Amino acid sequence: MANFPMLSSEPASQRTLSLPARRVAFAALVIGTTGVLVAQFVAILAVGGFGVVEALMVGAFIVKAAWVVIFFWHAMLGFVLLQRAQHPIDALVQEGTLSCNRVAIAMTACNEDSAAIVARLKVMKASLDATGFGEHFDYFLLSDSSLPEVIEAEERAAAAWSREAPAGRIVYRRRAATVGFKGGNVREFCGRWGKSYELMVLLDADSLLTADAMLRLVRIMQVNPRLGILQSLIVGIRSRSLFARVFEFGHRHSMRSAMPGAVWWQSERGQYRGHNAAIRVAPFAEACHLAETIEKRGVKTRGRSHDQLEAALLHAAGFGVRELSHEGGSYEELPPTLLDFTTRYNQWMQGNFENLRFLCLPGLTAMDRYHLAAVAHRFLGWPAMVLFVALVAFKVATWPSDAPTPAAGSVLALYLTYFGLYFAPRALGMVSAALSDPAAYGGAGRLLLGGLMDIVLTLLFVPIAMVTATLFIARLPFSSAPNWEAPRREGYQLHWSDAARHLWPQTVIGCALLAFLAATAPHAIPWFLPFVTGLVVAVPFTVITSSPGLGEWAARHRLCVFPEEVEMPSELRLFAGALGR
C-alpha cells in the first residue's frame, strides 16, 4: 500500500496532529459518547430487571445512537474548523493552465428527460468554453435507456447538439444490453474510451456543475497524481415542492458543518458518492474491471451500489479518495415528494446491504472496510429505531405494577440528550452560516425560521421513512429484485389515492401503536408522540408537502432561503432558461 502525501492545499496547522492520532481521537469521542448514552439507558432499564427484551432494546439503541453520535462529532469538529477558517482542503488551486490534454465529461442516463439532460451538458460546455479552457473537455452522454420514445428523443437531441461542435467532441452512446446497470455503463466507457483520457468528471442525469467547480476538481487532481477520486460536496437544487425545499434546507446545513469534520479524520479515504466527482481514469478502469470480476463470483450481482466497491479497490491500489468539504457549484436534483425520497433511499439501502459481502475481500484497508460498513450502518439505523420503539412500547405496557419505575428525570435527560445530538449538526450549520454569511440565507431571522420548519418536517417525515425502510427490508426475502425505474425529478402534486395506496401500512401501524398505548399505558403516550404523530398523519402530510404551489409560496416569502436564490450562478440561470422556466 502506497503512502499518501497530504494535499498541498491542506493547512499546515492541520498537519500538527498526525492522521493516525486524528483517527484515534475521533474513535475515542464516538465510543466514549455512545458508551455514556448506553450506560444511561442500561441504568434506566435495570430498575425493572434485565432479560432478553432488554438486551434487544440495548442492541437496537446502540445501532441507532452510534450513527447519531458519529454525525454529531463530524458536525462539532467541522464547526470548530469552520470558525478557524480551516477547511481540510483549503486555499485551492484556482488559476493557471491545465496540464492534462483531454478531460471527459461523462453523464450516465436511463430513460430520463432528454431535453433536460442535453440542456445540462450544453450549459456546462458553454460555461467551460467561456473560461478559455473549453478545448480540454469532451462530452459523453452514456445512455442505458430502453423506452423507444426516450431513445428517439435522446438521439434527436444529441445529434442536434453534436452538429454545433467539432467531430468527436460530443459523443452519444446507447448500450443495447444494460449489463451491470450504471456500474456497467461506466465500465463500458472506460474500456472503450478510457485510454484517451487521464481524467473524467462523472455525472448523473440530474447533475449540474459550474465551470469553476469543474476546473477546481481538475486542477486539484492534476497537482496530486496519487489522487484517484475527488468528490465534490453536492447540494440540491430546483426545490419546487415544499418537501424538497425544507428537506434540502436542513440537509445542506447539516452537511455544511459535518463534512469538514468527516474529512478531518478520514483524509485520503473519504466517501465516494458515484457522481459529481473527478476521477483518474486508468486506475479507476482497473478498479472497475476488478469490481466486475469480484461481483461475477458472488451470489448476487445486481451491482446497484458499484461506487462503494470501486472506491475501495481504487484506494487499496494506492490512490486517494478525497472529498471537498465545502459547497462549490456542484448540484443535483431532489426527490420532489416523500414517496420519491423513500423509493430512492430503499434502492441505496438494498445495494449497500449487498456490499457487506465484500468486507472480507483481501487487500482492502481498514478505512475501506469502514466505509462499506458505515454506509450500511447508516441505513440499518432506521429499522433499528423502529424495533427499538416497538420494544419500548411492549416494555412500558408490560411493566409490573409492583415494580419500581425509572426516575422521570433520568428518562427525560436521556430523551433530550438524544434529540439534542440528533439536531445539533443542523443547528451548528445554521450558526456557522449566521456567523459567516447570513445574507446568503436570507438573514439570521430567516435562518432561524427555516430551522424551525426543518425540525417540524423532520419529526413528521423521519418516522414515516423509518417504517417504510423497515417494511422494505421485511419484504426483501420474499420478493424478487425490484425493477427500479428512472426517478421523477419535476415537482408534481401527489394524488391522495396514490399516497393512501403506498402509506396505508404506515398509518395503520401508527394508529395501532397509539391504540395499544392508550389501552395499556396511556401515561406513556406523550413520550411516543415524536414517533407516532408522523405515522398517523402520513397520507395528508405527504400530499400537502408534495405541493409545488406551497413550495413556490415558501420561496416567495423567503422561507428556507438558499444562496442560489440570493445570487444565482449563471449555469443555473442558463439551465432554467433552456427549459423555459
N, C-alpha and C positions, 0 to 999 in steps of 0.2 A: 504494500500500500504506500503510495507516494505521500510525502509530507506536503501539506497545503500552506503556501505562503499567505499571510494576511493581504487583503486587497490594499493596494497602495492608497486608496481613499479612506481607509479606516483611521479614525483619530488616534494619535499616539497615546492619549490619556486612557483609551480603552484597551491598550495593549499592556498596561501595568499589571493587570490580573490575567494570568495565563488562561488559555481556553480550558484545560482540564480543571483548573480551580473554579472557573465560572460554572462549569457543569456540576461540579461537586456542590458548590454553593446553592445552585438552583435546586438540585435534588434534595438538599437538606431543608430548604424552605418549604418545598412541596410536601415532603414526608413529614416534617415537623408539624406543619399546619393541619394536614389531613389527620395526623395522629391525634392532635388535640381535639378536633371535631369528633373523631371516632370515640375517643376516651369519654367525652361528654355524653355522647349518645349511649354508650355502654353503661355508664353510671346511671342514666335515666332508666334504662331497661332493667338493670339489675335489681331495682326496687321490687319488681314483681316476679323475680326469678328468671332463670335463663335456660332456654331449651332450643329445639330445632327451629321454631318460628323466629325466635330472637336472633339466632345465628344467621338465618336467611335475611332478616332485616338489616343486620350489620353488613353483610356482604353486599347487598344492593345499595346500601348507603355509601359504602366505600367506593363502589364503581362510579357513582354519580358525583360524589363530593370530590374525589380526586381530580376529575376533569375541571370542575368549578375552581378548585384551588390552583391548578396549573394555569388556567386562563387568568385568574386573579393576579398571580405573581408575574405573568407576562406583562399584564397591564401596569402593575405597580412599578416594575423595573423600567418599562417603556416610558412611563410618565416622568420618572426621575431623569432619564436620558433626554427626553424632550425639553425639560426645563433647563437642562445644561446645554441645550442646542447641540446634542451629540447623537445623531443617528448612527447606528452601527456601520452604515455605509454613507458617508457624507462627503462633501467637497468633491462632487462627482465631476468626471471629465466632461466638459461641456463644449469645448472648442477644438479646432484643428481638423485636419483632413482625416478621411477614413483610409486605413492601410489595407483593408481587405478589398479585393476586386469586386466580388459579387456577393450579395445577400439575398436570400429567398424570403419573400413574404408569402407564407403558405396558410391558406384558410381551408379548413375542412367543413363540409356541409352535407346534410342528408335531409332531403325533402323540405328545404327551407324556402322562404320568400326570395325568389331570385332577384327581384328588383332591389331588395334591401341589402343582400349580401354583396352584389356588384357595386351598389352605391357606397358601401363601406370601403371596399377596396379602391374605388375610384377616388374617394375623398382622401384616403391615406396616400395614394400615389400623387395626387395633386399637391398635398401638403409637403411631401418629401421633395417633389420636383422644385417647389418654391424655395427650398433651402439651398439649392445648388448641388445637392448630393444625390439627386434622383437617379442618375445614371448607374449608381451602385446597386440598385434594387430591381429584382424581377418579381413577378406576381403569379401565384399559382392558386387556382380555385380547384380544390380536390373534392370532387363530388362522389357521394355514395347514394345519390337519390335513386328511387325506384318507381316513383309515380310518373306516368307518361307525361302528364301536363306540366309537372315540375321540371322534368328533363328537357322538354321542349323550350320552356321559358328560360332555363339556365343556358342552354345552347344559344338561343337567340340573343340574350343579354350579353353573354361572354363574347360572342362573335362581333357584336356591335362595338363593344369596348376595345377588343383587340385590334380593330381597324384603326384605332386612334393612336396606336403606339408601334414602334418598330417590331419587326418579326422576332418572336422568341421572348419578348419582354413580358407578355401576358399569356399564360397557359391555362386552358381549361381541360381537365381530365375527369372523365367519369368511369369508375370501375364497374364492369359488368357483374362481377361477383364480389359482394361486400364481405369478404372473409376477415374476421377479426375486428369488425366494427371500426371505430375511429382509430384504434391502435394499428389495425391492419392497413388502414388508409395512409397513415403516416409512414409505416414501414415501406409500403409500395413506393411512396415518394422518395424516401431515402435510397432505395435500391435503384430507382430509375434515374433520378436527377441529382442525388446527393453528392456525387463526386465532383460536381461542377461548383459547389458552394462550400465555403468554410463555415458560414453561419446562416441560420434561418431564424425568422421570427414566426412562431407558430400561433395561429389564431383559431378561435372557434367561430361559428357562423354569426354570433352576436357580438364579436369583439370589435373594438374600435380604439386605435392608439393614435395619439398626436405625433407629429413629426419629431418634436423634442423628446418624447418618450422613447420612440424607436431609435433615434440617434444615440440617446443616453445608453440604452441597452447594448447597442452595437459597440460603442466606444469603450465601455467598461469591459466587454468581452475581449476586444482586440488588445487591450493592455494587460489582460490576465489570461495567459494562454492555458493555464490549468483549470480554468473555469468552464464547466461543461454546460450548465444551465444557469441563467439569470432570470429569476421570476419577478415580474413586476407586481406591485400591490394593486389589485383590481378593485374598482368601485363600480357600483351600479348606476345606470342612467335610465332616462325615459320612464320615470316613475309615475305613470298616468293614474294608476289606481291608488286608493288610499292605503291599502295593504302594502303595496310595494314601496310607497313613499315613506311611510312611517318605519317599516322594517329596515329599509336601507339607511335611514337616518340613524337608528340605533346601531346597526351593524357597522356603519362607517366610523362612528365614534369609538366603538369598542376596538376595532382594528387599528384605529389611529394610535391608541395607547398600547395595545398588545403586541403589535408587530415588532416595534423596536426591541421590546423585551425578549421576544422569541429569538430574534436574530442575534441578540447579545450573547446568548449561551449556545445556540445551535451553530452559529458561524458558517463554516464551509459546507455543512449538510443541513440545509433548510428544507422547506416543503416545496414540492413541485406540483402545480395545480393543473397542468396539462394544456395550458393556453396562455396567451399574453406573456410569452416568455421568449428570450433569445437563447438559442441552442447551438452548440458546436456540433456540426453535422456528422463528421466522421466517427467520433467516439459514440455519439448518440445512435448512429445507424448500427454500430456493433452491438450496443445495448439492446436495441430493438430486435436484432437477429437472435441474441441470446434469450430475450424475453419470449419470443415466438417459440424457440426450441423448448424452453422450460414449460411453457403453457401447454404445448402439444403432448408433453409427457405426463401432464396432470390429469386428474379425473374430470375436472371441469375446465373448459377452455372458452368461456364466454368473452374474456378479455375486456370486461366493462370498465375496469379501472387500471388500464395498462400503465398510466403515468407513474403510479407508485413503484411498480416493479422496474420500469425503465430508469427512473431516478436512482433507485437502489443499486442497480447494476452499473450505471454510469459512475456513481460515487465509488463503488467497490473497485472500479478500474483505475481510480486515481484522479478523478475530475470532481471539482467542487460543484455543489448545487446551492446557489445563494439566492436570497430574497432581498429585494429592495424593501426597506421598512417604512416608506412614506409614500403618500399619494403623488402621482406624477403623470397624469394624462393617459391612464390605462383603464379602459371601460369595458363593461359587459352589460347585457340587459337583464332585467329582473323578472322572475315569475310574477305575472300580474295578479294572481289570486292565491289564496291559501291552498287550494287543491292543486294548482300547478306547482307550488313550492313543495308540497309533500310528495308529489309524483317524482320530481327531480331528486329530492332527498332520499327516497326509497331506492332509486336507481344507484345513487352513490353508495348508500349503505350496503346494498347487496354486493356490489363489486368489491368494496373494501373488506367485507367479511370474508369473501373468497380469497382475498390476498393474504389472509393469515396463514394459508398453507405454504407460503414462501418464507416464513420466519426462520425455518431451519436450513435455508438454502446456503450451501457452503460459499465462503468468500465474502459474505456481507459483513459490514462493520456494525458495531453496536448501535450507532446512530441510524443506520439503515433499518435495522430491526425495530428500533424505537419508533420510527415514523410509520412503518407498516402497522405496528401495534397501536400507536397513538391515534391514528385516524380511525381505526376500528373501535377503539375505546370511546372516542367522541360519539360515534353513532350508538354504541351499546348503552351509553348513559341514559337515553330516553326510555327504552324498555326497562332498564334497571329502576328508574324512578317510578314507573307505573307499578312494577312489582312491589316496590317499597311502600307506596301509598296503599295498595291493596292489603299488604301485611299489617301496616299500622292500623288500618280500619278494622281488620279482624282482631288485632290485639286489643284495641280500645273496646270493641264490642264484647270481648270475652274476658275482660279484666275482672278477676274475682271481687265481689263486693266487700269481702272481709280483708282484702289485701291492701297494704299501704299504697298510695298513689304518688307518682313523682311530683316533686315540687314544681308548681306552676312557673316559678321564676327561672328554674333551670331549663324547662322546656322552652319558655319564651326566649331565653338568651340564645339557645342553640338555633331556634327558628329564625330569629332576627339576624344572627351571625351568618347563617347560610344565605339568606336573601341579600344581605349586605355584600358578601363575597360575589354573589351572582351578578348583581347590578353594578358593582364597582368599576369594571372595565368601561362601561358606557359613561358613567359619571366622570371617571378620570379623563376620558377622551374629550368630553364636553368642557371640563375645566381647562384642559390644555388648549382647546380651541378658543375659549374665552380669554385666556391669558395671551395667546399669540396673535390671533386674527379674528376677533368676534364678528367683524363686519362681514366676513365671508360666509357666515352662517346666520345673517340677519340680526346680529347683535346679541348681547348677553341675555336679554329678556326672551328673545325667540329661541335661543338655545335651551333655556330652562323650560319653556312651554313645550318645545319639541321633545325634551327629555321626559316630561310627564306623560305626553301622548304615547311615547315609546314604552314606558312602564305599563300603561294600561293595555296596550296592544299585546305586549309580551305576555302578561299574566293571562290573557284570554287565549292567545294563539298557541303558546307552547304546550299546554296540556292536550289540546286537540292534536297537535303534531306528534306528541309523545305516544298517545294511544293509537294513532294512525300507524306509526312505525312499529309498534308492538303487534298490532293485528297483521301487518305485512309480514313480520318475521314468523308469526304463528302459522301463517298460510304457506310459507315457503316449502316445507317438506311435502306438502300435499298438492302442489301445483307445479306446472312446467314453467320454464323461464318466461317472464313477461315479454311481450313484444313492444318494447319501448318505442314510442313514436317521437317525431320532432316536437319539441315543446312549443307551446303557444307563447308568443312574445308580445303581441299587441294587447293593450288593455281592452277589456270587454266586461260587460255586465253579466255576471253569473246568474243563471236562472235558479229559482227556488227549487224546482224539481230536480235539477242536477245536483245541487247542494244536498238536498234531502237524500237522494239516492246514494251518495258517497258517504254522508256523515251520520246517517241514522244509527249505526252501531255506537259511535262516539256519544251521541245524545242519549241513547238507551243506557250505556254504561254510566254516564254522569247521573242520570235520574235514578238508576238503580243504587248507585253508591250513596246518593243523598237520602233515598228512602231507607236504605239499610241503616245508616247512621241515625236517622230520625227515630227508627224503631228500637235501636239498641243503645245508642249513646248520643242523645240529642245535644248534650253539653259539649261534644267534640266538633260539632258542625262548623263553628267559626274557624277552627284550625284547618279544615279541609277546603274552605271556600276558594283560596287561590288556585286550587287544582280543579275543583268540581264545577266552578262557575262557567269556565270556558267550554266545558263539555256540554253542559245543559243548553247553552246558547250557541252551539257550534254552527247550526244552519243559518240563523239570522246574522250572526257575526260574519260568517264567510261571505254571504250575499252582500251585505252592506259594505264591507271593506273592499269588495271587488269593484266598486263603482268608480269608473273613470271620472264621472262628474264630481264626486266627493274629492277625488284626488286633485282635480283641477281647481276646485273651490279652495282646498288647502294651499295650493300653490299661489292662488291669487291673494290669499290672506297671509302669505308668508309664514306658513306653519311647516316646520321641518324643512328649513331652507338648506340648499346645497350651494357650494361655491360656484358651480357651473351655472346657476341661475343668477348669481350676482355678477359674474364675469364669464360669459360663455366662451369656451375655446372655439377657434374658427372652425376646427374639424367638426364639432358637434353642430355648429350653425350650418355648415355646408351640407352635412348629412340630413338634417331636418329639411333644408331647402330642396334637396334632391328628391325627397319623398313627398314634398308638398305639404310639410307640417310646420 
